């Protein structure tokens, strides 16, 4: 199939500050009480940290002397749990002394807990501690810092859900246009479940490392939730790894990121370029809210604006939205909504397991190769989608 991407122009969407509102409450102080109460809390958590350190000193020899796998795993889990208590208590103590949580207190608490735990392990072993034991301490310290993060601001930033009237309008517009949803082909669903499940299993270690590095750079929520339109016009929560600083949209509302956007984290630049920030959407796929291949999800409030001008925009939601889409593979980032709809209609006419596998392979090539070429303009070589030229061109003209 040969697809000639339409001539494109840079698209400037309607001002999202008008239709998108994000409520991001500032971090509350640890306590509103007098400074002496803060000191009391800091002392209390310091005492808890001391007790957890004592527990680590008692448990560490059990890791060394474990006689079977079950005993080793149990003592290792207890070591990690105690390290997490140490990190959490350290952070609460540091925050109490400062009067409010700070990014530095998260990092300092993690580092201090990891150093203390590793030192105790080394002192309790005649030789170098095992890698598993050392990793257990580090993971436990990270879990403690993450627990402190969760207590202060949660583990994800969630855009305010669209107003109920907007959700109802979008759903009604889709029902008028599409009627009742036709079932998703079984083969497509089986492919989604198998690939997403395998991806979660194989990529979970990488996802953990990415979350760890992301938290170190900017301690705070790990995930970002975007309210998007799914199959049949239903609103769903689309998950992504957070790639911007905390509260990036608290004042401006959701706006499109620019090429050199200062809000994007250093690691976030790499995550976006490699599409690793999309990893959490494998959970959306397993839940049936998304597919591996399909039209890319759009914000519900933006879809409502498009539907008022183009009722036919609902056609793209006849199938679940995808992790990879033809519009993004064959076009580029700045397609207009009408140009995206043209590509998405073309995909719907040729959707199938074979076509999905081909688009997935091309998407991998784009992410792993083309995006890293200095002279790449964001457009896919036409020969890559060569095939049923006449039917594809006719479909594009009808779109």
C-alpha positions as a Markdown table, in Angstrom:
| # | Residue | x | y | z |
|---|---|---|---|---|
| 1 | Unk | 0.0 | 0.0 | 0.0 |
| 2 | Unk | 1.4 | 3.4 | -0.9 |
| 3 | Unk | 0.3 | 6.4 | 1.1 |
| 4 | Unk | 1.1 | 9.9 | -0.1 |
| 5 | Unk | 1.0 | 12.2 | 3.0 |
| 6 | Unk | -1.1 | 15.3 | 2.4 |
| 7 | Unk | 0.7 | 18.6 | 2.2 |
| 8 | Unk | 0.9 | 19.9 | 5.7 |
| 9 | Unk | 1.2 | 23.2 | 7.4 |
| 10 | Unk | 2.0 | 23.9 | 11.0 |
| 11 | Unk | -1.2 | 23.6 | 13.1 |
| 12 | Unk | -1.9 | 26.0 | 15.9 |
| 13 | Unk | -4.7 | 24.6 | 18.0 |
| 14 | Unk | -7.3 | 26.7 | 19.8 |
| 15 | Unk | -6.0 | 28.3 | 23.0 |
| 16 | Unk | -6.1 | 25.3 | 25.4 |
| 17 | Unk | -5.9 | 27.7 | 28.3 |
| 18 | Unk | -9.6 | 28.5 | 27.6 |
| 19 | Unk | -10.9 | 24.9 | 27.4 |
| 20 | Unk | -8.4 | 23.1 | 29.5 |
| 21 | Unk | -8.1 | 23.6 | 33.2 |
| 22 | Unk | -5.6 | 21.8 | 35.4 |
| 23 | Unk | -6.0 | 22.1 | 39.2 |
| 24 | Unk | -2.6 | 21.5 | 40.7 |
| 25 | Unk | -2.7 | 22.3 | 44.4 |
| 26 | Unk | 0.6 | 23.6 | 45.8 |
| 27 | Unk | 2.3 | 21.3 | 48.2 |
| 28 | Unk | 0.9 | 21.9 | 51.7 |
| 29 | Unk | 3.3 | 22.5 | 54.5 |
| 30 | Unk | 4.1 | 19.5 | 56.6 |
| 31 | Unk | 2.3 | 21.1 | 59.5 |
| 32 | Unk | 0.6 | 24.4 | 60.2 |
| 33 | Unk | 1.6 | 24.2 | 63.9 |
| 34 | Unk | 4.3 | 26.3 | 65.6 |
| 35 | Unk | 7.9 | 25.5 | 64.9 |
| 36 | Unk | 8.3 | 23.6 | 68.1 |
| 37 | Unk | 5.8 | 21.1 | 66.8 |
| 38 | Unk | 7.8 | 20.7 | 63.6 |
| 39 | Unk | 10.8 | 19.9 | 65.7 |
| 40 | Unk | 8.9 | 17.4 | 67.7 |
| 41 | Unk | 7.8 | 15.6 | 64.5 |
| 42 | Unk | 11.3 | 15.7 | 63.2 |
| 43 | Unk | 12.6 | 14.2 | 66.5 |
| 44 | Unk | 9.9 | 11.5 | 66.4 |
| 45 | Unk | 10.7 | 10.4 | 62.8 |
| 46 | Unk | 14.4 | 10.5 | 63.7 |
| 47 | Unk | 13.7 | 8.1 | 66.5 |
| 48 | Unk | 11.7 | 5.8 | 64.2 |
| 49 | Unk | 14.7 | 5.9 | 61.7 |
| 50 | Unk | 17.0 | 4.9 | 64.6 |
| 51 | Unk | 14.8 | 1.9 | 65.4 |
| 52 | Unk | 14.7 | 0.9 | 61.8 |
| 53 | Unk | 18.5 | 1.1 | 61.6 |
| 54 | Unk | 18.7 | -1.1 | 64.6 |
| 55 | Unk | 16.4 | -3.6 | 62.9 |
| 56 | Unk | 18.7 | -3.5 | 59.8 |
| 57 | Unk | 21.7 | -4.3 | 62.0 |
| 58 | Unk | 19.8 | -7.3 | 63.5 |
| 59 | Unk | 18.5 | -8.6 | 60.1 |
| 60 | Unk | 21.6 | -8.2 | 58.0 |
| 61 | Unk | 23.4 | -11.3 | 59.4 |
| 62 | Unk | 20.3 | -13.3 | 58.5 |
| 63 | Unk | 20.8 | -12.4 | 54.8 |
| 64 | Unk | 24.4 | -13.7 | 55.1 |
| 65 | Unk | 23.4 | -16.9 | 57.0 |
| 66 | Unk | 20.3 | -17.9 | 55.0 |
| 67 | Unk | 20.4 | -21.6 | 54.4 |
| 68 | Unk | 17.8 | -21.8 | 51.6 |
| 69 | Unk | 16.2 | -19.7 | 49.0 |
| 70 | Unk | 13.0 | -19.1 | 51.0 |
| 71 | Unk | 15.0 | -17.8 | 54.1 |
| 72 | Unk | 17.2 | -15.6 | 51.8 |
| 73 | Unk | 14.2 | -14.0 | 50.1 |
| 74 | Unk | 12.4 | -13.5 | 53.4 |
| 75 | Unk | 15.4 | -11.8 | 55.0 |
| 76 | Unk | 16.0 | -9.8 | 51.9 |
| 77 | Unk | 12.4 | -8.5 | 51.8 |
| 78 | Unk | 12.6 | -7.6 | 55.5 |
| 79 | Unk | 15.9 | -5.7 | 54.8 |
| 80 | Unk | 14.3 | -3.8 | 51.9 |
| 81 | Unk | 11.3 | -2.9 | 54.1 |
| 82 | Unk | 13.4 | -1.6 | 56.9 |
| 83 | Unk | 15.5 | 0.4 | 54.4 |
| 84 | Unk | 12.3 | 2.0 | 53.2 |
| 85 | Unk | 11.3 | 2.9 | 56.7 |
| 86 | Unk | 14.7 | 4.5 | 57.2 |
| 87 | Unk | 14.4 | 6.6 | 54.1 |
| 88 | Unk | 10.8 | 7.6 | 54.8 |
| 89 | Unk | 11.6 | 8.6 | 58.4 |
| 90 | Unk | 14.7 | 10.5 | 57.3 |
| 91 | Unk | 12.7 | 12.5 | 54.7 |
| 92 | Unk | 9.9 | 13.3 | 57.2 |
| 93 | Unk | 12.5 | 14.4 | 59.7 |
| 94 | Unk | 14.3 | 16.6 | 57.1 |
| 95 | Unk | 11.0 | 18.1 | 56.0 |
| 96 | Unk | 10.0 | 18.8 | 59.6 |
| 97 | Unk | 13.2 | 20.7 | 60.2 |
| 98 | Unk | 12.7 | 22.7 | 57.1 |
| 99 | Unk | 9.1 | 23.3 | 57.7 |
| 100 | Unk | 7.9 | 22.0 | 54.4 |
| 101 | Unk | 8.8 | 19.2 | 51.9 |
| 102 | Unk | 11.6 | 20.0 | 49.5 |
| 103 | Unk | 13.1 | 18.1 | 46.6 |
| 104 | Unk | 16.5 | 18.1 | 48.3 |
| 105 | Unk | 15.0 | 16.3 | 51.3 |
| 106 | Unk | 13.8 | 13.4 | 49.1 |
| 107 | Unk | 17.2 | 12.9 | 47.5 |
| 108 | Unk | 19.1 | 13.3 | 50.8 |
| 109 | Unk | 16.8 | 10.9 | 52.6 |
| 110 | Unk | 17.2 | 8.2 | 49.9 |
| 111 | Unk | 21.0 | 8.7 | 49.7 |
| 112 | Unk | 21.4 | 8.6 | 53.5 |
| 113 | Unk | 19.2 | 5.4 | 53.9 |
| 114 | Unk | 21.1 | 3.7 | 51.1 |
| 115 | Unk | 24.5 | 4.5 | 52.5 |
| 116 | Unk | 23.4 | 3.4 | 56.0 |
| 117 | Unk | 21.9 | 0.2 | 54.7 |
| 118 | Unk | 24.9 | -0.7 | 52.6 |
| 119 | Unk | 27.3 | 0.1 | 55.4 |
| 120 | Unk | 25.4 | -2.2 | 57.8 |
| 121 | Unk | 25.4 | -5.0 | 55.1 |
| 122 | Unk | 29.2 | -4.6 | 54.5 |
| 123 | Unk | 29.9 | -4.7 | 58.3 |
| 124 | Unk | 27.9 | -7.9 | 58.8 |
| 125 | Unk | 29.5 | -9.8 | 56.0 |
| 126 | Unk | 33.0 | -11.3 | 56.0 |
| 127 | Unk | 33.2 | -10.7 | 52.3 |
| 128 | Unk | 31.5 | -8.4 | 49.9 |
| 129 | Unk | 27.7 | -8.6 | 50.2 |
| 130 | Unk | 25.8 | -10.2 | 47.4 |
| 131 | Unk | 24.4 | -8.1 | 44.6 |
| 132 | Unk | 20.9 | -9.1 | 45.5 |
| 133 | Unk | 21.3 | -7.9 | 49.0 |
| 134 | Unk | 22.8 | -4.6 | 47.9 |
| 135 | Unk | 20.0 | -4.0 | 45.4 |
| 136 | Unk | 17.4 | -4.9 | 48.1 |
| 137 | Unk | 18.7 | -2.0 | 50.2 |
| 138 | Unk | 18.8 | 0.5 | 47.4 |
| 139 | Unk | 15.3 | -0.5 | 46.2 |
| 140 | Unk | 14.0 | -0.3 | 49.7 |
| 141 | Unk | 15.5 | 3.2 | 50.2 |
| 142 | Unk | 13.9 | 4.3 | 46.9 |
| 143 | Unk | 10.6 | 2.8 | 48.0 |
| 144 | Unk | 10.8 | 4.9 | 51.2 |
| 145 | Unk | 11.5 | 8.1 | 49.2 |
| 146 | Unk | 8.7 | 7.2 | 46.9 |
| 147 | Unk | 6.3 | 6.7 | 49.8 |
| 148 | Unk | 7.2 | 10.2 | 51.1 |
| 149 | Unk | 6.5 | 11.6 | 47.6 |
| 150 | Unk | 3.2 | 9.8 | 47.5 |
| 151 | Unk | 2.2 | 11.3 | 50.9 |
| 152 | Unk | 3.1 | 14.8 | 49.9 |
| 153 | Unk | 1.7 | 15.0 | 46.3 |
| 154 | Unk | 0.7 | 11.6 | 45.0 |
| 155 | Unk | 2.3 | 9.4 | 42.4 |
| 156 | Unk | 0.6 | 10.9 | 39.4 |
| 157 | Unk | -0.5 | 14.3 | 38.1 |
| 158 | Unk | -4.1 | 14.2 | 36.8 |
| 159 | Unk | -5.5 | 16.8 | 34.6 |
| 160 | Unk | -8.9 | 17.9 | 35.8 |
| 161 | Unk | -11.5 | 15.7 | 34.2 |
| 162 | Unk | -13.4 | 17.5 | 31.4 |
| 163 | Unk | -16.7 | 19.0 | 32.5 |
| 164 | Unk | -19.6 | 16.5 | 32.5 |
| 165 | Unk | -21.4 | 18.4 | 29.8 |
| 166 | Unk | -18.3 | 18.1 | 27.6 |
| 167 | Unk | -18.2 | 14.4 | 28.2 |
| 168 | Unk | -21.9 | 14.0 | 27.4 |
| 169 | Unk | -21.6 | 16.2 | 24.3 |
| 170 | Unk | -18.7 | 14.1 | 22.9 |
| 171 | Unk | -20.4 | 10.8 | 23.6 |
| 172 | Unk | -23.7 | 11.9 | 22.1 |
| 173 | Unk | -21.9 | 13.2 | 18.9 |
| 174 | Unk | -20.2 | 9.9 | 18.5 |
| 175 | Unk | -23.5 | 7.9 | 18.9 |
| 176 | Unk | -25.2 | 10.1 | 16.3 |
| 177 | Unk | -22.4 | 9.5 | 13.9 |
| 178 | Unk | -21.3 | 5.9 | 14.7 |
| 179 | Unk | -24.4 | 4.3 | 16.3 |
| 180 | Unk | -23.7 | 1.3 | 18.4 |
| 181 | Unk | -20.1 | 0.2 | 18.6 |
| 182 | Unk | -19.1 | -2.7 | 16.4 |
| 183 | Unk | -17.0 | -5.4 | 18.2 |
| 184 | Unk | -13.3 | -5.2 | 18.0 |
| 185 | Unk | -11.9 | -8.0 | 15.8 |
| 186 | Unk | -10.8 | -10.9 | 18.0 |
| 187 | Unk | -7.5 | -11.3 | 16.2 |
| 188 | Unk | -6.6 | -7.6 | 16.9 |
| 189 | Unk | -7.6 | -7.9 | 20.5 |
| 190 | Unk | -5.6 | -11.1 | 21.0 |
| 191 | Unk | -2.5 | -9.4 | 19.4 |
| 192 | Unk | -3.0 | -6.4 | 21.8 |
| 193 | Unk | -3.2 | -8.5 | 24.9 |
| 194 | Unk | -0.3 | -10.8 | 24.0 |
| 195 | Unk | 2.0 | -8.0 | 22.9 |
| 196 | Unk | 1.1 | -5.7 | 25.8 |
| 197 | Unk | 1.5 | -8.4 | 28.4 |
| 198 | Unk | 4.8 | -9.5 | 27.0 |
| 199 | Unk | 6.0 | -5.9 | 26.8 |
| 200 | Unk | 5.1 | -5.3 | 30.5 |
| 201 | Unk | 7.0 | -8.4 | 31.6 |
| 202 | Unk | 10.1 | -7.7 | 29.5 |
| 203 | Unk | 10.3 | -4.0 | 30.0 |
| 204 | Unk | 9.4 | -3.8 | 33.7 |
| 205 | Unk | 13.1 | -3.7 | 34.7 |
| 206 | Unk | 13.7 | -0.8 | 32.3 |
| 207 | Unk | 10.6 | 1.0 | 33.4 |
| 208 | Unk | 11.8 | 0.7 | 37.1 |
| 209 | Unk | 15.2 | 2.2 | 36.2 |
| 210 | Unk | 13.5 | 5.0 | 34.2 |
| 211 | Unk | 11.2 | 5.8 | 37.1 |
| 212 | Unk | 14.1 | 5.8 | 39.5 |
| 213 | Unk | 16.1 | 8.2 | 37.3 |
| 214 | Unk | 13.1 | 10.4 | 36.8 |
| 215 | Unk | 12.4 | 10.6 | 40.5 |
| 216 | Unk | 16.1 | 11.5 | 41.2 |
| 217 | Unk | 16.0 | 14.4 | 38.7 |
| 218 | Unk | 12.7 | 15.8 | 39.9 |
| 219 | Unk | 11.2 | 14.0 | 43.0 |
| 220 | Unk | 7.5 | 14.0 | 42.7 |
| 221 | Unk | 4.7 | 12.2 | 40.8 |
| 222 | Unk | 6.0 | 9.6 | 38.3 |
| 223 | Unk | 3.0 | 9.5 | 36.0 |
| 224 | Unk | 0.9 | 12.0 | 34.1 |
| 225 | Unk | -2.7 | 11.3 | 33.3 |
| 226 | Unk | -4.4 | 12.8 | 30.2 |
| 227 | Unk | -8.2 | 12.6 | 29.8 |
| 228 | Unk | -8.7 | 11.5 | 26.2 |
| 229 | Unk | -11.4 | 10.1 | 23.9 |
| 230 | Unk | -11.5 | 6.4 | 23.4 |
| 231 | Unk | -13.6 | 4.1 | 21.2 |
| 232 | Unk | -17.1 | 5.3 | 20.7 |
| 233 | Unk | -16.4 | 8.7 | 22.2 |
| 234 | Unk | -15.9 | 7.5 | 25.8 |
| 235 | Unk | -13.5 | 9.5 | 28.0 |
| 236 | Unk | -10.7 | 7.5 | 29.5 |
| 237 | Unk | -7.5 | 8.2 | 31.5 |
| 238 | Unk | -4.4 | 7.9 | 29.3 |
| 239 | Unk | -1.3 | 7.1 | 31.3 |
| 240 | Unk | 2.2 | 8.5 | 30.5 |
| 241 | Unk | 5.5 | 8.9 | 32.4 |
| 242 | Unk | 5.8 | 12.5 | 33.6 |
| 243 | Unk | 8.4 | 14.3 | 31.4 |
| 244 | Unk | 7.9 | 17.8 | 32.7 |
| 245 | Unk | 8.6 | 19.6 | 35.9 |
| 246 | Unk | 6.0 | 19.2 | 38.6 |
| 247 | Unk | 3.0 | 21.5 | 38.1 |
| 248 | Unk | 4.1 | 22.5 | 34.6 |
| 249 | Unk | 0.5 | 23.2 | 33.7 |
| 250 | Unk | -0.7 | 24.6 | 37.0 |
| 251 | Unk | -0.9 | 28.2 | 35.8 |
| 252 | Unk | -1.1 | 28.0 | 32.0 |
| 253 | Unk | -3.3 | 24.9 | 31.7 |
| 254 | Unk | -2.3 | 22.2 | 29.3 |
| 255 | Unk | -0.4 | 23.7 | 26.3 |
| 256 | Unk | 1.6 | 22.1 | 23.5 |
| 257 | Unk | 5.2 | 21.6 | 24.3 |
| 258 | Unk | 7.7 | 23.5 | 22.1 |
| 259 | Unk | 10.9 | 22.1 | 20.7 |
| 260 | Unk | 13.1 | 23.7 | 23.4 |
| 261 | Unk | 10.4 | 23.8 | 26.2 |
| 262 | Unk | 12.1 | 24.7 | 29.5 |
| 263 | Unk | 9.5 | 22.7 | 31.4 |
| 264 | Unk | 10.7 | 19.4 | 29.9 |
| 265 | Unk | 13.1 | 17.5 | 32.2 |
| 266 | Unk | 16.5 | 16.5 | 30.8 |
| 267 | Unk | 15.5 | 12.9 | 31.1 |
| 268 | Unk | 12.1 | 13.8 | 29.7 |
| 269 | Unk | 13.8 | 14.9 | 26.4 |
| 270 | Unk | 15.2 | 11.4 | 26.0 |
| 271 | Unk | 12.0 | 9.7 | 27.1 |
| 272 | Unk | 10.0 | 11.6 | 24.5 |
| 273 | Unk | 12.5 | 11.0 | 21.7 |
| 274 | Unk | 12.5 | 7.2 | 22.4 |
| 275 | Unk | 8.8 | 7.1 | 23.2 |
| 276 | Unk | 9.5 | 5.5 | 26.6 |
| 277 | Unk | 7.1 | 7.9 | 28.2 |
| 278 | Unk | 4.4 | 5.9 | 26.5 |
| 279 | Unk | 5.2 | 2.7 | 28.4 |
| 280 | Unk | 2.4 | 3.0 | 30.9 |
| 281 | Unk | -0.1 | 2.9 | 28.1 |
| 282 | Unk | 0.5 | -0.8 | 27.9 |
| 283 | Unk | -1.8 | -0.9 | 30.9 |
| 284 | Unk | -4.4 | 1.0 | 28.9 |
| 285 | Unk | -4.1 | -1.6 | 26.2 |
| 286 | Unk | -4.6 | -4.6 | 28.6 |
| 287 | Unk | -7.6 | -2.8 | 30.0 |
| 288 | Unk | -9.1 | -2.6 | 26.5 |
| 289 | Unk | -9.1 | 1.2 | 26.4 |
| 290 | Unk | -6.4 | 1.4 | 23.7 |
| 291 | Unk | -4.8 | -0.8 | 21.1 |
| 292 | Unk | -1.3 | -1.3 | 19.8 |
| 293 | Unk | -2.2 | 0.4 | 16.5 |
| 294 | Unk | -5.0 | 2.9 | 15.9 |
| 295 | Unk | -5.7 | 6.6 | 15.8 |
| 296 | Unk | -3.7 | 8.4 | 18.5 |
| 297 | Unk | -5.8 | 9.5 | 21.5 |
| 298 | Unk | -6.8 | 13.2 | 21.6 |
| 299 | Unk | -7.8 | 15.2 | 24.6 |
| 300 | Unk | -11.6 | 15.1 | 25.3 |
| 301 | Unk | -11.9 | 18.9 | 25.4 |
| 302 | Unk | -10.1 | 19.3 | 22.1 |
| 303 | Unk | -12.2 | 16.6 | 20.4 |
| 304 | Unk | -15.3 | 18.5 | 21.6 |
| 305 | Unk | -14.0 | 21.6 | 19.7 |
| 306 | Unk | -13.2 | 19.6 | 16.6 |
| 307 | Unk | -16.7 | 18.0 | 16.6 |
| 308 | Unk | -18.4 | 21.3 | 16.6 |
| 309 | Unk | -16.6 | 22.2 | 13.3 |
| 310 | Unk | -16.2 | 18.6 | 11.9 |
| 311 | Unk | -18.9 | 16.1 | 13.1 |
| 312 | Unk | -17.1 | 13.6 | 10.9 |
| 313 | Unk | -14.1 | 13.7 | 13.3 |
| 314 | Unk | -16.0 | 11.0 | 15.3 |
| 315 | Unk | -15.2 | 8.5 | 12.5 |
| 316 | Unk | -11.7 | 8.0 | 13.8 |
| 317 | Unk | -13.0 | 6.6 | 17.1 |
| 318 | Unk | -14.7 | 3.6 | 15.5 |
| 319 | Unk | -11.8 | 1.5 | 16.8 |
| 320 | Unk | -9.8 | 1.9 | 20.1 |
| 321 | Unk | -7.1 | 4.6 | 19.9 |
| 322 | Unk | -3.6 | 3.2 | 19.4 |
| 323 | Unk | -0.1 | 3.4 | 20.8 |
| 324 | Unk | 1.0 | 4.0 | 17.2 |
| 325 | Unk | -1.1 | 5.6 | 14.5 |
| 326 | Unk | -0.9 | 5.9 | 10.7 |
| 327 | Unk | -1.2 | 9.7 | 11.0 |
| 328 | Unk | 1.9 | 9.9 | 13.2 |
| 329 | Unk | 3.9 | 7.3 | 11.2 |
| 330 | Unk | 3.2 | 8.6 | 7.7 |
| 331 | Unk | 2.8 | 12.2 | 8.6 |
| 332 | Unk | 4.4 | 14.3 | 11.4 |
| 333 | Unk | 3.6 | 16.1 | 14.6 |
| 334 | Unk | 2.0 | 19.2 | 13.1 |
| 335 | Unk | -0.8 | 17.7 | 11.1 |
| 336 | Unk | -4.1 | 19.5 | 11.2 |
| 337 | Unk | -7.1 | 17.7 | 12.7 |
| 338 | Unk | -8.6 | 17.2 | 9.2 |
| 339 | Unk | -5.3 | 15.8 | 7.9 |
| 340 | Unk | -5.2 | 13.4 | 10.9 |
| 341 | Unk | -8.7 | 12.3 | 10.2 |
| 342 | Unk | -7.8 | 11.6 | 6.6 |
| 343 | Unk | -5.0 | 9.2 | 7.6 |
| 344 | Unk | -7.1 | 7.7 | 10.4 |
| 345 | Unk | -10.0 | 6.9 | 8.0 |
| 346 | Unk | -7.5 | 5.3 | 5.7 |
| 347 | Unk | -6.2 | 3.1 | 8.5 |
| 348 | Unk | -9.8 | 2.1 | 9.4 |
| 349 | Unk | -10.4 | 0.9 | 5.9 |
| 350 | Unk | -7.3 | -1.3 | 5.9 |
| 351 | Unk | -7.1 | -2.3 | 9.6 |
| 352 | Unk | -6.1 | -5.8 | 10.2 |
| 353 | Unk | -3.4 | -7.9 | 12.0 |
| 354 | Unk | -1.1 | -7.8 | 9.0 |
| 355 | Unk | -1.4 | -4.1 | 8.5 |
| 356 | Unk | -1.0 | -3.5 | 12.3 |
| 357 | Unk | 2.2 | -5.6 | 12.4 |
| 358 | Unk | 3.6 | -3.6 | 9.5 |
| 359 | Unk | 2.8 | -0.3 | 11.1 |
| 360 | Unk | 4.3 | -1.5 | 14.4 |
| 361 | Unk | 7.6 | -2.4 | 12.6 |
| 362 | Unk | 7.6 | 1.0 | 10.9 |
| 363 | Unk | 7.0 | 2.8 | 14.2 |
| 364 | Unk | 9.9 | 0.9 | 15.8 |
| 365 | Unk | 12.1 | 2.0 | 12.9 |
| 366 | Unk | 11.0 | 5.6 | 13.3 |
| 367 | Unk | 11.7 | 5.7 | 17.1 |
| 368 | Unk | 15.0 | 3.7 | 17.0 |
| 369 | Unk | 16.5 | 5.0 | 13.8 |
| 370 | Unk | 14.8 | 7.9 | 11.8 |
| 371 | Unk | 14.4 | 10.2 | 14.8 |
| 372 | Unk | 18.1 | 10.1 | 15.4 |
| 373 | Unk | 19.1 | 11.2 | 11.9 |
| 374 | Unk | 20.1 | 14.9 | 11.9 |
| 375 | Unk | 18.5 | 15.6 | 8.6 |
| 376 | Unk | 15.2 | 13.8 | 9.1 |
| 377 | Unk | 12.2 | 16.1 | 8.6 |
| 378 | Unk | 9.6 | 14.0 | 10.4 |
| 379 | Unk | 8.2 | 12.5 | 7.2 |
| 380 | Unk | 8.3 | 8.8 | 6.5 |
| 381 | Unk | 9.8 | 7.6 | 3.2 |
| 382 | Unk | 6.8 | 6.9 | 0.9 |
| 383 | Unk | 8.4 | 3.6 | -0.3 |
| 384 | Unk | 8.0 | 2.2 | 3.3 |
| 385 | Unk | 4.3 | 2.0 | 2.9 |
| 386 | Unk | 4.3 | 0.7 | -0.7 |
| 387 | Unk | 1.5 | -1.7 | -1.5 |
| 388 | Unk | -2.0 | -1.4 | -2.9 |
| 389 | Unk | -1.4 | 1.9 | -4.4 |
| 390 | Unk | -4.7 | 2.4 | -6.2 |
| 391 | Unk | -7.0 | 1.5 | -3.3 |
| 392 | Unk | -4.9 | 3.6 | -0.9 |
| 393 | Unk | -4.8 | 6.6 | -3.1 |
| 394 | Unk | -8.5 | 6.3 | -3.8 |
| 395 | Unk | -9.2 | 6.1 | -0.1 |
| 396 | Unk | -7.1 | 9.2 | 0.6 |
| 397 | Unk | -9.1 | 11.1 | -2.0 |
| 398 | Unk | -12.4 | 10.0 | -0.6 |
| 399 | Unk | -11.2 | 11.1 | 2.9 |
